[in-house]
């Protein structure tokens, strides 16, 4: 299959990444992305916030600033009150307002299953685009949000999550990656992505594949939602975790001290997860300090880029 292209496409379908990038001029490029999904929490307003934050995240991961958005809605009019949709849209609008993004349109259809998300356009200088594949040996890897939201959401669906856990997890998923991206922009970052449906290992594998380099992950340094360990130990692991493991397990080696629970968490599909930043080692401590000083308490150095050929070792 041949896709249309153009010399101004800086990041396109030929190199899977978080978003597409189109050069408009010598000092301006557009970043474009789209994302939508079915509800993962019961509260419509919270769902709207999370879906918007998730869609905006791809722009931040590329190093850009989101500017405009368009709503994408599928709604079961015959079985659900329209007030639910109003709450979802309001959640998304409030999150867009927080991000400084203007809603300029959208499209809706009637469907048997509720879905919501955004198409987002952002700005960036063509020379400052961050991609997944430009990791370098000696880089340290910084993760800005804790892992485990997929497992927590499975517990929520099973009616086993406490109200405090639900509240904490919703707050994490609804938190924009805006501040982390702003702080990151002051450093010579090598590469960046955000952690979403492929899980931590899946997104690490995307960065490693084709790069010529490998990674070592420090299992004890991974930030994890405390209750996610408990729920994973009980078997509350989403089906996507097993799919992620099956797809990428040949690219990762787990040390003898990495138990099955932590392995599952590392494959756990995330919703609106944190940024994964690859930065030259000498700058990593300063970036980490900047993140923590600016209200990103879970940020942690979780590993490093190595010369090992396109393989991930977690120890």
C-alpha positions as CSV (number, residue, x, y, z in Angstrom):
1,X,0.0,0.0,0.0
2,X,1.4,3.4,-1.0
3,X,0.5,6.4,1.0
4,X,0.6,10.0,-0.4
5,X,3.5,12.0,1.0
6,X,5.2,15.4,0.7
7,X,8.7,16.7,1.3
8,X,7.3,18.8,4.1
9,X,6.2,15.8,6.1
10,X,8.9,15.6,8.9
11,X,7.2,12.7,10.8
12,X,4.7,10.5,8.9
13,X,3.4,7.0,8.4
14,X,6.8,5.7,7.4
15,X,8.0,6.1,11.0
16,X,5.5,5.2,13.7
17,X,5.6,7.9,16.3
18,X,3.2,9.7,18.7
19,X,2.0,12.2,16.1
20,X,2.5,13.5,12.6
21,X,4.6,16.6,11.9
22,X,4.2,18.8,8.8
23,X,6.7,21.7,8.1
24,X,4.9,24.9,7.2
25,X,7.9,27.3,7.2
26,X,11.5,27.4,8.4
27,X,10.4,28.2,11.9
28,X,6.9,26.5,12.1
29,X,5.7,23.0,11.9
30,X,2.3,21.5,12.7
31,X,1.9,18.5,15.0
32,X,-1.3,16.5,14.4
33,X,-2.8,13.7,16.4
34,X,-6.1,12.0,17.2
35,X,-7.3,9.8,20.0
36,X,-10.6,8.6,21.4
37,X,-11.9,5.6,23.4
38,X,-14.8,4.2,25.4
39,X,-15.3,5.2,29.1
40,X,-12.9,3.9,31.6
41,X,-14.5,5.5,34.6
42,X,-18.2,5.9,35.6
43,X,-18.1,9.7,36.1
44,X,-18.9,11.4,32.7
45,X,-17.1,14.6,33.6
46,X,-14.0,12.8,34.7
47,X,-14.1,10.7,31.5
48,X,-14.1,13.8,29.4
49,X,-11.1,15.2,31.3
50,X,-9.1,12.0,31.0
51,X,-9.9,11.6,27.2
52,X,-8.9,15.2,26.5
53,X,-5.7,14.9,28.6
54,X,-4.8,11.7,26.8
55,X,-5.3,13.2,23.3
56,X,-3.3,16.3,24.2
57,X,-0.4,14.2,25.5
58,X,0.9,13.2,22.1
59,X,1.6,16.9,21.3
60,X,3.6,17.3,24.5
61,X,5.5,14.1,23.8
62,X,6.7,15.6,20.5
63,X,8.0,18.7,22.3
64,X,5.2,20.9,20.9
65,X,2.4,23.2,22.2
66,X,-1.2,22.2,21.5
67,X,-3.2,25.0,20.0
68,X,-6.5,23.8,18.6
69,X,-8.8,20.7,19.0
70,X,-11.9,19.1,17.5
71,X,-14.3,16.9,19.4
72,X,-14.9,13.3,18.3
73,X,-18.1,11.8,19.7
74,X,-20.0,8.6,19.3
75,X,-23.2,8.6,21.5
76,X,-26.0,6.1,22.0
77,X,-29.0,8.5,21.9
78,X,-31.6,5.8,22.3
79,X,-30.2,4.4,25.5
80,X,-28.4,7.3,27.3
81,X,-29.5,10.7,28.4
82,X,-28.0,13.6,26.6
83,X,-27.0,15.1,29.9
84,X,-24.3,12.5,30.1
85,X,-22.8,13.8,26.9
86,X,-23.0,17.4,28.2
87,X,-20.9,16.4,31.2
88,X,-18.3,14.6,29.1
89,X,-18.0,17.6,26.8
90,X,-17.6,19.9,29.8
91,X,-14.9,17.8,31.2
92,X,-13.0,17.9,27.9
93,X,-13.6,21.7,27.6
94,X,-12.2,22.4,31.1
95,X,-9.1,20.4,30.3
96,X,-8.6,22.2,27.0
97,X,-9.0,25.5,28.7
98,X,-6.3,24.5,31.2
99,X,-4.1,23.6,28.3
100,X,-4.7,26.9,26.5
101,X,-6.3,25.0,23.6
102,X,-9.2,26.3,21.5
103,X,-12.0,24.0,20.5
104,X,-12.7,24.9,16.8
105,X,-15.2,22.1,15.8
106,X,-15.8,18.4,15.8
107,X,-18.0,15.6,14.6
108,X,-20.5,13.3,16.3
109,X,-22.4,10.2,15.3
110,X,-25.0,8.0,16.9
111,X,-23.5,4.7,17.9
112,X,-24.4,1.8,20.2
113,X,-21.3,2.4,22.3
114,X,-20.2,5.7,23.8
115,X,-16.8,7.1,22.7
116,X,-15.1,10.5,23.1
117,X,-11.8,12.0,22.2
118,X,-10.1,14.8,20.3
119,X,-8.2,15.6,17.2
120,X,-5.5,18.0,18.2
121,X,-3.1,20.3,16.3
122,X,0.0,21.8,17.9
123,X,2.9,24.1,17.0
124,X,6.6,23.4,17.1
125,X,9.9,24.7,15.5
126,X,10.9,22.2,12.8
127,X,14.3,21.8,14.4
128,X,13.0,21.0,17.8
129,X,10.8,18.0,17.1
130,X,11.2,15.1,19.6
131,X,10.7,11.6,18.3
132,X,11.0,8.1,19.8
133,X,13.9,6.8,17.8
134,X,16.7,9.3,18.6
135,X,17.9,7.7,21.9
136,X,21.6,7.7,22.6
137,X,23.9,5.5,24.7
138,X,24.5,7.1,28.0
139,X,21.0,8.7,28.1
140,X,19.1,8.3,31.3
141,X,15.3,7.5,31.1
142,X,12.9,9.6,33.2
143,X,9.2,8.7,33.7
144,X,6.9,11.4,35.0
145,X,3.8,9.5,36.1
146,X,3.4,6.2,38.1
147,X,2.3,3.0,36.4
148,X,-0.7,0.8,37.1
149,X,-3.8,2.7,35.8
150,X,-4.9,-0.2,33.6
151,X,-4.9,-2.6,36.6
152,X,-6.7,0.0,38.7
153,X,-9.3,0.5,36.0
154,X,-9.9,-3.3,36.0
155,X,-10.4,-3.2,39.7
156,X,-12.9,-0.3,39.3
157,X,-14.9,-2.3,36.7
158,X,-14.9,-5.2,39.2
159,X,-16.2,-3.1,42.0
160,X,-13.1,-3.7,44.1
161,X,-11.3,-0.3,44.0
162,X,-11.9,2.0,47.0
163,X,-13.2,5.5,46.5
164,X,-9.8,7.0,47.5
165,X,-8.0,4.8,44.9
166,X,-10.5,5.8,42.2
167,X,-10.1,9.5,43.1
168,X,-6.3,9.3,43.0
169,X,-6.2,7.4,39.7
170,X,-8.6,9.7,38.0
171,X,-6.5,12.7,39.1
172,X,-3.4,11.1,37.7
173,X,-5.0,10.3,34.3
174,X,-6.6,13.7,34.1
175,X,-3.3,15.5,34.8
176,X,-1.9,17.2,31.7
177,X,1.7,16.5,30.7
178,X,2.0,20.2,30.0
179,X,4.2,21.2,32.9
180,X,6.5,18.2,32.3
181,X,6.9,19.2,28.7
182,X,7.5,22.8,29.6
183,X,10.3,21.9,32.0
184,X,11.7,19.4,29.5
185,X,12.0,22.1,26.8
186,X,14.8,23.7,28.8
187,X,17.0,20.7,28.3
188,X,18.8,19.0,25.4
189,X,16.4,16.0,25.4
190,X,17.4,13.2,23.0
191,X,14.0,11.5,22.6
192,X,10.5,11.4,24.2
193,X,7.2,9.5,24.1
194,X,4.2,9.1,26.3
195,X,3.1,5.9,28.0
196,X,-0.3,4.7,26.8
197,X,-1.9,1.5,25.6
198,X,1.2,-0.4,24.8
199,X,2.4,-0.2,28.4
200,X,5.9,0.8,29.6
201,X,7.7,-2.1,27.9
202,X,5.8,-1.6,24.6
203,X,6.8,2.0,24.4
204,X,10.3,1.3,25.4
205,X,10.4,-1.3,22.6
206,X,9.2,1.3,20.1
207,X,12.1,3.6,21.1
208,X,14.6,0.7,20.9
209,X,13.4,-0.9,17.6
210,X,15.5,0.4,14.8
211,X,17.7,2.6,17.0
212,X,20.7,0.2,17.2
213,X,20.7,0.6,21.0
214,X,19.2,-1.1,24.0
215,X,18.0,-0.2,27.5
216,X,18.5,-1.3,31.1
217,X,15.5,-0.6,33.4
218,X,15.9,-0.4,37.1
219,X,12.9,-2.3,38.5
220,X,13.2,-0.9,42.0
221,X,13.0,2.6,40.6
222,X,9.8,2.3,38.7
223,X,7.0,4.5,40.1
224,X,3.9,2.4,40.6
225,X,0.5,3.2,42.1
226,X,0.7,1.3,45.4
227,X,-2.7,-0.4,45.1
228,X,-1.8,-1.6,41.6
229,X,0.6,-4.1,43.1
230,X,-2.1,-5.4,45.4
231,X,-4.7,-5.7,42.6
232,X,-2.2,-7.3,40.2
233,X,-1.3,-9.9,42.8
234,X,-5.0,-10.8,43.0
235,X,-5.1,-11.3,39.2
236,X,-6.9,-8.1,38.3
237,X,-4.9,-7.7,35.2
238,X,-6.5,-6.4,31.9
239,X,-6.5,-8.4,28.8
240,X,-4.4,-5.8,27.1
241,X,-1.5,-6.6,29.5
242,X,-1.3,-10.2,28.1
243,X,-1.5,-8.9,24.5
244,X,1.3,-6.4,25.2
245,X,3.4,-9.2,26.7
246,X,2.8,-11.5,23.8
247,X,3.8,-8.8,21.3
248,X,7.0,-7.6,23.0
249,X,8.2,-10.4,25.3
250,X,11.0,-11.4,22.9
251,X,12.5,-7.9,23.2
252,X,12.8,-7.9,27.0
253,X,14.7,-10.0,29.6
254,X,13.6,-9.9,33.2
255,X,16.2,-10.4,36.0
256,X,15.5,-13.1,38.6
257,X,14.4,-10.5,41.2
258,X,11.7,-9.0,39.0
259,X,8.5,-10.8,40.1
260,X,5.5,-11.6,37.9
261,X,3.5,-8.8,39.5
262,X,6.0,-6.1,38.5
263,X,6.3,-7.7,35.0
264,X,2.5,-7.4,34.6
265,X,2.7,-3.8,35.7
266,X,5.4,-3.1,33.1
267,X,3.1,-4.4,30.4
268,X,0.0,-2.8,31.8
269,X,-1.8,-0.6,29.2
270,X,-1.9,2.9,30.5
271,X,-4.4,5.7,29.9
272,X,-3.0,9.2,29.8
273,X,0.3,8.0,31.2
274,X,3.4,10.1,31.8
275,X,6.2,11.2,29.5
276,X,9.1,8.9,29.1
277,X,12.1,11.2,28.5
278,X,15.5,10.1,27.2
279,X,18.1,12.7,28.2
280,X,22.0,12.7,28.3
281,X,23.1,11.4,31.7
282,X,24.9,14.6,32.9
283,X,21.6,16.5,32.6
284,X,19.3,13.9,34.1
285,X,19.6,14.9,37.7
286,X,18.8,18.6,36.9
287,X,15.8,17.6,34.9
288,X,14.5,15.3,37.6
289,X,15.0,18.0,40.2
290,X,13.1,20.5,38.0
291,X,10.2,18.1,37.6
292,X,9.9,17.4,41.3
293,X,10.2,21.1,42.2
294,X,7.3,21.9,39.9
295,X,4.7,19.6,41.2
296,X,5.6,16.3,39.5
297,X,6.4,14.2,42.6
298,X,6.4,10.7,41.0
299,X,9.0,11.5,38.4
300,X,11.9,9.1,38.5
301,X,15.0,8.0,36.7
302,X,14.0,4.4,35.7
303,X,16.9,3.3,33.5
304,X,19.5,4.1,30.9
305,X,20.3,3.6,27.2
306,X,23.0,1.1,26.5
307,X,25.0,-0.2,23.5
308,X,23.1,-3.5,23.7
309,X,21.6,-4.2,20.3
310,X,17.9,-3.3,20.4
311,X,17.0,-5.2,23.6
312,X,15.5,-4.3,27.0
313,X,16.8,-5.7,30.3
314,X,14.9,-5.1,33.5
315,X,16.9,-5.9,36.6
